[in-house]
């Protein structure tokens, strides 16, 4: 869970770097076929780099190359980078939430196992008390040193 949080924190810091980018207007560039091709190449390169870093899934990479789910290669590279950083941040947040859920489930399972162990120990003690109604002798001090009292061990009956 800690690693997932660190990953989310890094992605959030990268996404926050772009938070001020919305205040500035998008740079004006000529709307030529060469410019659009350059923008598409930039988007594909940035998406592939994010995929190889493990920031994008194969399905998200397919959306980028298929120009689906808001991935428009005609947008300016700054807008594309902002979108990419937000997608990475959202994916890392989902990873963190999944890890937190798994850790909560593990703690819940551990507490349930501990409670079951306590219950079984109490049942075993109650069964032993029913079989041996006499109390176990207490430990006594002999010359200032505590020694356990000699106790006859209870052994199950032998079948045979």
C-alpha positions in Angstrom: 0.0 0.0 0.0 2.9 2.3 0.8 4.4 1.8 -2.7 1.0 2.5 -4.3 0.7 5.7 -2.3 4.2 6.8 -3.4 3.3 6.2 -7.0 0.1 8.2 -6.6 1.9 11.0 -4.9 4.5 11.2 -7.7 1.7 11.2 -10.4 -0.3 13.8 -8.5 2.8 16.1 -8.2 3.3 15.7 -12.0 -0.3 16.5 -12.6 -0.2 19.5 -10.3 2.7 20.9 -12.3 0.2 21.4 -15.1 -2.5 22.9 -13.0 -1.3 26.4 -13.9 -1.2 25.6 -17.6 -5.0 26.2 -17.9 -4.5 29.8 -17.1 -2.3 30.4 -20.2 -3.8 30.3 -23.7 -2.8 27.4 -26.0 0.1 28.5 -28.2 -1.0 29.4 -31.7 0.5 27.3 -34.4 -0.4 27.0 -38.0 -3.1 24.4 -38.7 -1.4 22.5 -41.5 -1.3 18.8 -42.2 2.3 18.7 -41.2 1.5 20.3 -37.8 -1.3 17.8 -37.2 1.0 14.9 -38.1 3.6 16.2 -35.7 1.0 16.5 -32.9 -0.2 12.9 -33.6 3.4 11.7 -33.5 4.0 13.5 -30.2 0.9 11.9 -28.7 1.9 8.4 -29.8 5.4 8.8 -28.5 4.3 10.2 -25.2 1.7 7.4 -24.9 4.2 4.7 -25.7 6.7 6.1 -23.2 4.0 6.1 -20.6 3.0 2.5 -21.5 6.6 1.4 -21.2 6.9 3.1 -17.8 3.8 1.2 -16.7 1.7 4.3 -16.5 -0.8 3.2 -19.2 -2.6 -0.1 -19.6 -2.8 -1.8 -23.0 -6.5 -0.8 -23.2 -5.6 2.8 -22.6 -2.8 2.7 -25.2 -5.3 1.2 -27.6 -7.6 4.2 -26.9 -4.8 6.6 -27.6 -3.9 5.0 -31.0 -7.6 4.6 -31.8 -8.3 8.2 -30.9 -11.1 7.2 -28.5 -12.2 8.4 -25.0 -11.0 12.0 -25.5 -7.7 11.2 -27.1 -7.6 13.7 -30.0 -4.3 14.0 -31.8 -5.3 17.4 -33.2 -5.0 19.0 -29.7 -1.8 20.9 -28.8 0.9 18.8 -27.2 0.6 20.7 -24.0 -3.1 19.7 -23.7 -2.1 16.1 -24.6 0.5 16.1 -21.8 -2.0 17.4 -19.3 -4.5 14.8 -20.3 -1.9 12.1 -20.1 -0.7 13.2 -16.6 -4.3 13.2 -15.4 -5.0 9.7 -16.7 -1.8 8.5 -15.0 -2.8 10.2 -11.7 -6.2 8.7 -11.8 -4.8 5.2 -12.5 -2.4 5.5 -9.7 -5.2 6.6 -7.3 -7.2 3.6 -8.4 -4.2 1.4 -7.7 -3.8 2.9 -4.2 -7.5 2.4 -3.4 -7.3 -1.2 -4.5 -4.2 -1.8 -2.4 -5.8 -0.1 0.6 -8.8 -2.4 0.1 -6.6 -5.5 0.0 -4.8 -4.4 3.1 -8.1 -3.8 5.0 -9.2 -7.2 3.9 -6.0 -8.8 5.1 -6.3 -7.0 8.5 -9.9 -8.2 8.8 -8.9 -11.7 8.0 -6.1 -11.6 10.5 -8.4 -10.3 13.2 -11.0 -13.0 12.4 -8.2 -15.7 12.6 -7.1 -14.4 16.0 -10.6 -14.3 17.3 -11.2 -17.9 16.0 -8.0 -19.0 17.7 -9.1 -17.4 21.0 -12.5 -19.1 20.7 -10.9 -22.5 20.0 -8.5 -22.1 23.0 -11.4 -21.3 25.3 -13.4 -24.3 24.0 -10.3 -26.5 24.5 -9.9 -25.2 28.0 -13.6 -25.8 28.8 -13.3 -29.3 27.5 -10.2 -30.0 29.6 -12.0 -28.7 32.7 -14.9 -31.0 32.0 -12.6 -34.0 31.8 -10.5 -33.0 34.8 -12.7 -31.3 37.4 -10.0 -30.8 39.9 -8.1 -27.5 39.7 -4.4 -27.6 38.6 -2.1 -26.9 41.6 -0.6 -23.4 41.7 3.1 -22.7 41.5 4.8 -22.5 44.8 7.9 -20.6 45.9 10.7 -22.9 47.1 13.5 -20.9 48.8 12.6 -17.8 46.9 12.6 -19.4 43.4 9.3 -20.0 41.6 9.0 -23.5 40.3 6.0 -25.0 38.6 4.0 -27.5 40.7 4.2 -31.1 39.6 1.2 -31.7 37.5 0.0 -35.1 36.2 -0.3 -34.8 32.5 -3.6 -35.6 31.0 -3.3 -38.2 28.3 -6.1 -39.4 26.0 -7.3 -43.0 26.5 -5.6 -45.5 24.3 -7.7 -47.4 21.9 -6.7 -50.9 21.5 
